[in-house]
Amino acid sequence: MRWWVVVGALAGILSAAPGTHGACVYEGSLHANQSSWRPESCRECTCHGDVPLCSPVRCPNLQCDFQRGEYLRLPPNQCCPECTSSSPD
């Protein structure tokens, strides 16, 4: 798995606020050490010490039953597709 380390000094999007040791500041928001969040539906981040580590969301390998009328559908505001048997929109 690849991890992209977002480092404020390099990316210019982080700045450590006074008294935030053990917490991450990511795009202006403070996150507790070991907490996880999704800044976008297809990316997830975790705070390690004072460094946020972000990676793309890994979607499951779906096996839809096309013979039974199932198809892949990407729900609104979601990153990963799902199998559904209802008619397409």
C-alpha positions as CSV (number, residue, x, y, z in Angstrom):
1,M,0.0,0.0,0.0
2,R,1.3,3.4,-0.8
3,W,1.1,6.2,1.7
4,W,1.6,9.8,0.8
5,V,3.0,11.8,3.6
6,V,1.7,15.3,3.6
7,V,4.3,17.4,5.3
8,G,3.4,21.1,5.9
9,A,6.9,22.4,5.3
10,L,6.9,20.8,1.8
11,A,3.2,21.1,0.8
12,G,2.5,24.4,2.3
13,I,-0.9,23.4,3.6
14,L,0.0,22.5,7.2
15,S,1.2,24.7,10.0
16,A,1.7,23.5,13.5
17,A,-0.2,25.6,16.0
18,P,1.3,26.2,19.4
19,G,0.5,23.4,21.8
20,T,-0.5,20.9,19.2
21,H,2.2,18.3,19.7
22,G,0.7,14.9,19.0
23,A,-2.0,16.4,16.8
24,C,-2.2,17.2,13.1
25,V,-3.3,20.3,11.4
26,Y,-4.6,19.5,8.0
27,E,-6.1,22.1,5.7
28,G,-6.8,24.3,8.7
29,S,-8.5,21.6,10.8
30,L,-7.0,20.1,14.0
31,H,-7.1,16.3,14.2
32,A,-6.1,14.2,17.3
33,N,-3.2,11.8,17.2
34,Q,-4.3,8.4,15.8
35,S,-7.6,9.8,14.5
36,S,-8.8,9.1,11.0
37,W,-10.9,11.3,8.6
38,R,-11.9,11.5,5.0
39,P,-11.2,15.0,3.5
40,E,-12.7,13.7,0.3
41,S,-14.8,10.6,-0.5
42,C,-11.9,8.9,-2.2
43,R,-9.1,9.7,0.2
44,E,-8.6,8.9,3.9
45,C,-6.1,10.3,6.3
46,T,-4.8,9.3,9.7
47,C,-2.8,11.5,12.2
48,H,0.5,9.9,13.3
49,G,2.2,12.0,15.9
50,D,1.9,15.4,14.3
51,V,2.1,14.1,10.7
52,P,-1.1,13.4,8.6
53,L,-0.7,10.3,6.3
54,C,-3.2,10.2,3.5
55,S,-3.9,7.5,0.9
56,P,-6.6,6.7,-1.7
57,V,-9.6,4.7,-0.5
58,R,-9.3,1.0,-1.5
59,C,-12.5,-0.3,-3.0
60,P,-13.5,-3.9,-2.7
61,N,-13.3,-6.1,-5.8
62,L,-17.0,-6.6,-6.4
63,Q,-18.4,-9.6,-8.3
64,C,-21.9,-8.6,-9.4
65,D,-24.1,-11.3,-10.8
66,F,-24.9,-9.8,-14.2
67,Q,-26.9,-12.9,-15.2
68,R,-29.4,-12.0,-12.4
69,G,-29.6,-8.4,-13.5
70,E,-27.1,-6.9,-11.0
71,Y,-24.9,-4.1,-12.2
72,L,-22.2,-1.8,-10.8
73,R,-23.4,1.6,-9.7
74,L,-21.5,4.5,-8.2
75,P,-23.7,6.1,-5.6
76,P,-23.6,10.0,-5.4
77,N,-20.8,11.3,-3.2
78,Q,-19.3,7.9,-2.8
79,C,-15.9,6.6,-4.0
80,C,-16.5,2.9,-4.4
81,P,-19.1,1.3,-6.6
82,E,-21.7,-1.2,-5.4
83,C,-23.7,-4.0,-6.9
84,T,-27.4,-3.3,-7.2
85,S,-30.3,-5.0,-8.8
86,S,-32.6,-2.0,-9.1
87,S,-33.1,-0.4,-12.5
88,P,-30.5,2.3,-13.5
89,D,-31.4,5.9,-12.9
